[in-house]
Amino acid sequence: MKQTLDKRNEKQKDAGMKWKEVPLGDVLSYEQPTKYIVQSEDYDDSYQTPVLTAGKSFILGYTNETENIYENLPAIIFDDFTADSKYVDFPFKVKSSAMKILTCNPNMVDIRFAFYLMQTLKVDTEQHKRYWISKFSNISVPLPPLPIQKRIAEILDAADALRKKDQELLKKYDELAQAIFIDMFGDPVKNEKGWEMKKIGQIVKSEDHLRVPIESAVRATRQGQYPYYGASGIIDCFDDYIFNGTRLLIGEDGANLLARSTPIAFLAHGKYWVNNHAHVLNSDNLSMLTYLEFWFNSISLKPYITGSAQPKLNGSKLMEIEVPMPDKESLQSFDLANKSILIQKNKVCPSNQLFQGILKNSFSGDLVS
């Protein structure tokens, strides 16, 4: 983090300016959400008030409750365990107390600027603990004058609007791939096609013994070109790799095993590093890995999970899970269909790359020099 801040200061100095840096906790005030927790989960789309989570799903449903609705807007909701955040400009209630509601003084800080700034902060969230007070509130962040904050937020709003349009298209492609999967293989739990059942350990090989966790402090000094994977996907980049080729990664622990706010199974390609929070499965049959990726993301893992405070899918239970085994031709046909969809999805990516590039440069002074 210190190296990143030093680079920011150097760029701002070259541009004839230097933004002061303050702890994020001085920029944003937090409120516990207990007062705003929904009393009933009897949601209905005809009701008025959305019930929110800071995770990927965001709006869990709508409630007809009229008391204790949060209305001090706009605000940022921050998931205290995953560090996910959402910008909110409409009245809402929340699902649980596992978050912070963040606000700021609008005469000093543009909250949209603060929200985008938070997206650039890298904190290792692999441990099961609350992160706002322990980590995020103490991070020093650049704070330019308010007019510059507003200008940066406007630029990012425009880039984000384009990105969101493309994300909707990507969502449609994902739905198409899932529909093809169900059409070809039937319900993943009911096994409507009557496929032979086999244990995961009979189908693929575990390479968990090759995983190596690297502390965030070490990774910060060894940034590089290779993806560093954790339980929910890429969490960093590293200057070395331990895997080369395609593997299926499956989250080993964390709330996402049950919440499923992000996929728990995902393919990794090329050269990359994997820590000890994701199982690594290998097979010479790449079509099988594609099939298993969709299969795992289609089922509930609750029967195989141990632990309550920290859900865990241990390696032995994973290898005992039984999976319907399609024939080789069906696997290959689905793999080809999925690859065709991936080609179309890759054509949509530039808007996200544009947004990420602007986001990265926005807090270095590049957009306002």
Secondary structure, DSSP 4 states (H G I P E B T S, - for coil): -HHHHHHHHHHHHHTT---EEEEHHHH-EEE--GGGB-S-----TTSSEEEE-SSTT-EEEEE---SS-B-S-SEEEEETTT--EEEE-S-BEES-SSEEEEE--TTT--HHHHHHHHTT------SSS--TTTTGGG-EEEE--HHHHHHHHHHHHHHHHHHHHHHHHHHHHHHHHHHHHHHHH--TTTTTT-PEEEEHHHHSEE-GGG-----HHHHHTS--SEEEEETTEEEEEES--SEES-EEEEE-BSTHHHH-SS-SEEEE-SEEEE-TTEEEEE-S-HHHHHHHHHHHTTS--GGG-B-SSS-B--HHHHHH-EEEE--HHHHHHHHHHHHHHHHHHHTTTHHHHHHHHHHHHHTTTTTT-
